[in-house]
């Protein structure tokens, strides 16, 4: 694939388009060193960093014929043509803009029934082949020929595995992961592959300076056995290569929980009157719709129902609208608080949680692949503020006997996000990795497209035919 991209003049897309590869790649690895100083690249390629292409893997399950699962594995560069929300200048854009066919590249597909029933180790076998390729690309590299007749030797270094928590668990052979959550803290084996949160004496929701998990960060191995990617040259702490995804952690995780709980809280308080709950939800939806039209926020849902919010038992919420609902709630709570004669700590905490969640996301989405120090500081501060305000909301809800603002394992991941930026800000790091590079939105788009292709081929040859159809599609892309 790299040879074809080079030969057809498409390779520069891997370092952001028009800039010089030497300049961008050297800069990338200089900044990446702050994040992963122990990565093998700094010993093996220390004198030719400008010839090494960074590569991320992504894996996720799509749906092929008869709703059967299909694992779709692809690679991408963390550098690309940017993100549509970017407003700040950057010398290295994120990789969100452009068709997912042109910015992510399929490696292979595998039917779920093969790796869950028939040949259980088939997924590991496939990943082992990919790992062998990556090792060879790292150590030996390859000669690439360009359309102008020139050629250049390049190497490839793996910088992380993207995917949701179940994928990380499966491909990483993790023994510590989200589904290890237990109500009996005395027997917990841990829920986080980066630290021992969830084990006895290590509370997972503690975000304080002296939280017990801090001393356990990268301390013990989270692996049952080493996964197939362990052989690829990487960092000294292989668990760091399994990247937490902000899309699942935030939009589908704790920010979604904040959005759902915030909406339900408006009903709890009776702010919209004492009509029946369905009528109140209808009024609330109209307010939300008006807000989105006025502020040009896209809104995907077409109504608010008990079912949608899983009200009153729960408050989960569709991910696509999380950003819009949080912006709406910030304004709604601010306006409502201004009408109150006496302070209301629960409402104030909810308002402040929304304000800080919005700053956190906005700052990430406005920047490129590397956050400058000012942005890093803002993200860290808003991240810590969100954690504190959300915990206050959870406490208020608990005191009232209501299941709002649930504290889930994803809240623990958010602690890692805030802490990652807090540590960078305290050490005055000039450039810090934008965690949106680990986000899976665009990758899921490619998974959907490949799964659609797979539904049009004969199921008996689904593997080879899907890849062939993908290659044809790729060729047709302008
Ligand atoms: Zn952790």
Boltz pocket constraint, residues with backbone or C-beta under 6 A from the ligand:
constraints:
  - pocket:
      binder: B
      contacts: [[A, 192], [A, 193], [A, 194], [A, 195], [A, 196], [A, 197], [A, 213], [A, 412], [A, 416]]
      max_distance: 6.0
